[in-house]
Amino acid sequence: MLDLNQMSVFIKVVQEGSFTGAARALGMPKSRVSRMITDLEDKLNLRMLERTTREVRPTDVGLQYYQQYKPLFEEISDIHARISDHQDEPTGHLKISAPVSFAIDVMGRWTTEFKAQYPQIDIELEFNNSDVNLIRDGFDVAFVMGQMDDSSLIARKFDDTDPILCASPAFIEKYGPFTHPSQLENVPWISVSSHNGRVHSAHLTHKESGETIEMKPNASVKVNHHEVAIHHMVAGQGVAVSGGFFTYEQILKGELEIILPLWQIKQEPLYIVFPSGRHQAKKVRAFIDFFVSKSESLQDLMDQLPDLSDQEKIEQLNKVLSKPST
């Protein structure tokens, strides 16, 4: 017979990687956690966990059990919560993975707003530039740059904002004005590489004429972190390809300007991914909907930029940053 208590304890042990961590998260004695796992293994007549002095990891069959039963457990828990009407809003522990360059500024700001909107959700953020296994490492959701290789994951495209070419007003005054990408071949660039070391593609296509040109940037600065790149851009040390969600604040302040807006840059997609299954936990749905909504709002703002006055830009910036207008 299926024991939901044993199932929940097993899932938590896999997520935490230890009996101690699971006991702390569940608010129960470590001895009880160990006993429930032993009872589960005896019932199934299978070894579900490999125990070492440093960590606890699922065996192959334990990982299979986790992958299949975690969505089922969350669905059962959600049904119980809805029936008992004890959950008016999403709750639970949400573990998120994101690339460092994306996470530092964007995630920090937006997850703060998300936490304020959903105070019953406990957030665990892990920033890294290496590939993660959502199931094995216990992540509920992750942001992934580039093409998807894992067919067991469900992916939702997060960033529909086209990359833009940015430079400071001082840089444009010195090297511009710019009317064609060929003018950028001999000026300094700030090259921003992705999590796997690739530098953003410099293939540009004119949105109206269809003309395509391949750029070979003369990089004076190479960096794998957008926030650092922005400092160099604002200082007038180069032109760079960037995402609107990284540079919107500097653009609205007038510290950076978009150049060659009619030229579209080949994009490296950014996805929100989560494990497949019949059920998607309410906390995961809330997180994805929140971040997609933020991205869509930012896209709308970037589309409006050419028509905004300087004062309207400041008002929009204050709105985005949740600051009162001055």
C-alpha positions in Angstrom: 0.0 0.0 0.0 1.3 3.5 -0.9 2.4 5.4 2.2 2.4 9.1 1.5 4.4 9.9 4.6 7.2 7.5 3.5 7.0 9.0 0.0 7.3 12.6 1.3 10.3 11.7 3.5 12.1 9.8 0.6 11.5 12.8 -1.7 12.9 15.2 0.8 16.0 13.0 1.5 16.8 13.0 -2.2 16.3 16.7 -2.5 18.4 17.6 0.6 21.0 14.9 0.0 21.1 13.8 3.6 18.9 12.5 6.5 19.9 15.5 8.6 18.8 18.0 6.0 15.6 16.2 5.4 14.9 16.0 9.1 15.5 19.7 9.5 13.2 20.5 6.5 10.5 18.2 7.7 10.8 19.2 11.4 11.2 15.7 12.6 13.9 13.7 14.4 16.7 12.3 12.1 16.1 8.8 13.6 12.5 8.9 12.4 13.5 9.9 8.9 16.1 7.0 8.8 13.5 4.5 10.1 10.9 5.6 7.6 13.4 5.1 4.7 14.4 1.7 6.0 10.7 0.7 6.3 10.1 1.9 2.7 13.1 -0.2 1.4 11.9 -3.2 3.4 8.4 -2.9 2.0 9.8 -2.7 -1.6 12.6 -5.2 -1.0 14.9 -2.7 -2.8 17.8 -0.5 -1.8 16.6 3.0 -2.6 19.5 5.1 -1.3 23.3 4.8 -1.3 24.6 6.0 2.1 28.1 7.3 2.6 29.7 9.4 5.3 29.5 12.5 3.1 26.2 12.2 1.3 23.1 10.2 0.6 22.2 9.6 -3.1 19.5 7.6 -4.8 20.3 4.3 -6.4 19.2 3.8 -10.0 15.9 2.3 -8.9 15.6 5.0 -6.2 16.1 7.8 -8.8 13.4 6.1 -11.0 11.1 6.0 -8.0 11.8 9.7 -7.3 11.2 10.7 -10.9 7.9 8.9 -11.2 6.4 9.5 -7.7 7.4 13.2 -7.0 4.9 14.6 -9.5 2.2 12.1 -8.2 2.9 13.1 -4.6 2.7 16.8 -5.5 -0.6 16.2 -7.3 -2.1 14.3 -4.4 -0.9 17.0 -2.0 -2.4 19.7 -4.2 -5.7 17.9 -4.4 -5.8 17.5 -0.6 -5.0 21.2 -0.2 -7.8 22.3 -2.5 -10.4 20.0 -1.0 -9.6 21.1 2.6 -9.3 24.7 1.4 -6.2 25.2 3.5 -4.2 26.6 0.7 -5.5 29.9 -0.7 -2.1 30.5 -2.2 0.9 28.5 -3.4 3.1 27.1 -0.6 6.1 24.9 -0.2 9.8 24.7 -1.0 10.9 25.9 -4.5 14.5 25.1 -5.6 15.7 27.1 -8.6 18.8 26.9 -10.8 20.0 29.7 -13.0 23.1 30.8 -14.9 25.3 33.2 -12.9 25.3 36.0 -15.4 21.5 36.0 -15.6 20.9 35.4 -11.9 22.9 38.0 -10.1 20.9 41.1 -11.1 17.7 39.9 -12.7 16.9 37.0 -10.4 17.8 38.9 -7.3 15.4 41.7 -8.1 12.6 39.6 -9.5 12.7 36.8 -6.9 12.4 39.5 -4.2 9.1 40.6 -5.8 8.0 37.0 -6.2 8.7 36.3 -2.5 6.8 39.3 -1.5 3.8 38.2 -3.6 4.0 34.6 -2.4 5.4 34.7 1.2 4.4 31.0 1.8 6.8 29.7 -0.8 10.3 29.1 0.6 12.9 29.9 -2.1 16.3 28.2 -2.6 18.4 29.7 -5.4 21.5 28.1 -6.8 23.5 30.0 -9.4 26.0 28.1 -11.5 27.2 27.9 -15.1 27.4 24.1 -15.3 24.7 21.8 -16.5 22.4 20.5 -13.8 20.2 17.4 -13.6 16.9 18.7 -12.3 15.7 15.3 -11.0 19.0 14.1 -9.5 19.8 17.5 -8.0 16.3 18.2 -6.7 15.5 21.3 -8.7 11.9 22.2 -9.3 12.7 24.7 -12.1 15.7 26.0 -13.9 16.7 28.6 -16.4 18.7 27.2 -19.4 20.6 29.1 -22.0 21.0 27.7 -25.5 19.4 24.7 -27.2 17.6 22.1 -25.2 19.1 18.5 -25.2 17.1 16.8 -22.5 13.8 15.6 -23.9 12.5 14.6 -20.4 12.1 18.2 -19.5 9.3 20.6 -20.4 10.7 23.9 -21.7 9.0 27.3 -21.9 10.8 30.1 -23.7 11.4 32.9 -21.3 13.1 35.6 -23.2 11.4 36.9 -26.3 13.2 40.2 -26.2 15.6 40.5 -29.1 19.2 41.2 -28.2 20.2 44.8 -28.8 23.4 46.7 -29.6 24.2 49.2 -26.9 26.8 51.8 -26.3 27.2 54.9 -24.1 26.4 58.4 -25.5 30.1 59.3 -25.2 31.1 56.3 -27.2 28.5 57.1 -29.9 29.7 60.7 -30.0 33.3 59.6 -30.4 32.9 56.8 -33.0 29.4 57.4 -34.5 26.8 58.1 -35.6 26.1 54.5 -36.7 23.9 53.8 -39.7 25.3 50.4 -40.7 26.9 47.4 -38.9 30.0 47.7 -41.1 30.9 50.8 -39.1 31.3 48.7 -36.0 34.1 46.4 -37.4 36.9 48.7 -36.3 35.5 50.1 -33.0 36.2 48.5 -29.5 33.7 45.9 -28.4 32.7 44.4 -25.1 32.3 40.7 -25.8 30.0 38.9 -23.4 30.3 35.1 -23.5 27.6 32.7 -22.5 27.7 30.0 -19.8 29.5 27.6 -22.1 32.1 30.1 -23.2 30.6 31.0 -26.5 30.5 34.7 -27.4 27.2 36.1 -28.6 26.7 35.6 -32.3 27.3 38.8 -34.3 25.1 37.9 -37.3 22.8 40.8 -38.0 19.8 41.0 -40.3 18.0 44.1 -41.3 14.3 43.8 -40.3 13.0 45.5 -43.4 15.4 44.8 -46.3 16.5 41.3 -45.1 20.2 42.2 -45.6 22.5 40.0 -43.5 26.0 40.8 -42.3 28.4 38.8 -40.1 30.4 40.9 -37.7 33.9 40.1 -36.4 34.0 42.1 -33.2 37.3 43.8 -32.2 37.0 42.9 -28.5 38.8 45.2 -26.1 37.1 43.5 -23.2 36.0 39.9 -22.9 33.9 38.9 -19.9 31.4 36.2 -19.0 29.2 38.4 -16.8 26.7 41.0 -18.1 26.9 43.1 -15.0 30.6 43.6 -15.4 30.2 44.2 -19.1 27.7 47.0 -18.4 30.2 48.9 -16.3 32.6 48.9 -19.2 29.8 49.9 -21.6 28.7 52.8 -19.4 32.3 53.9 -19.1 32.4 54.3 -22.9 34.9 51.5 -23.5 33.0 49.6 -26.2 29.8 48.5 -27.9 28.1 45.3 -26.9 25.3 42.9 -27.6 23.0 42.6 -24.6 19.6 41.5 -23.6 17.0 44.1 -22.7 16.5 42.7 -19.2 20.2 43.3 -18.4 20.4 46.9 -19.7 16.9 48.4 -19.4 17.9 50.4 -16.3 20.9 52.1 -17.9 18.9 52.7 -21.1 16.1 54.4 -19.2 18.6 56.5 -17.3 20.3 57.6 -20.5 23.6 55.9 -19.6 23.3 53.6 -22.6 21.6 54.0 -26.0 20.4 51.4 -28.5 22.2 51.7 -31.8 21.1 50.2 -35.1 17.6 49.3 -33.8 16.5 48.1 -37.3 19.1 45.3 -37.3 18.1 42.1 -35.6 20.7 40.0 -33.9 20.8 36.2 -33.8 19.6 35.2 -30.3 20.7 32.5 -27.9 17.3 31.4 -26.4 16.7 31.4 -22.7 14.2 28.8 -21.4 12.5 28.0 -18.1 12.5 24.2 -17.8 10.9 21.8 -15.3 10.6 18.0 -15.1 7.8 16.4 -17.2 4.8 14.8 -15.6 1.1 14.9 -15.5 1.1 17.5 -12.8 2.8 20.8 -12.3 2.9 21.9 -8.7 1.1 25.2 -7.9 4.3 26.8 -6.7 6.0 26.0 -10.0 3.1 27.3 -12.0 3.1 30.5 -9.9 6.9 31.0 -10.4 6.8 30.5 -14.2 3.7 32.7 -14.7 5.3 35.4 -12.6 8.6 35.4 -14.5 7.0 35.2 -18.0 4.7 38.1 -17.0 7.8 40.1 -16.0 9.5 39.3 -19.3 6.4 40.3 -21.3 6.1 43.6 -19.4 9.8 44.3 -20.1 9.3 43.5 -23.8 6.4 46.0 -23.9 8.6 48.6 -22.3 11.4 48.1 -24.7 9.0 48.4 -27.6 7.8 51.7 -26.3 11.3 53.2 -25.8 11.5 55.1 -29.1 8.3 57.0 -28.3 9.1 57.9 -24.7 10.3 61.3 -23.6 13.2 61.5 -21.0 10.7 62.2 -18.2 8.5 59.3 -19.3 11.6 57.0 -19.3 12.3 58.0 -15.7 8.7 57.4 -14.7 8.8 54.0 -16.3 12.1 53.2 -14.6 10.7 54.1 -11.2 7.7 51.9 -11.9 9.8 49.0 -12.9 12.0 49.4 -9.8 8.9 50.0 -7.6 10.1 53.5 -6.6 7.9 56.6 -6.3 8.2 59.1 -9.1 10.1 62.3 -8.4 
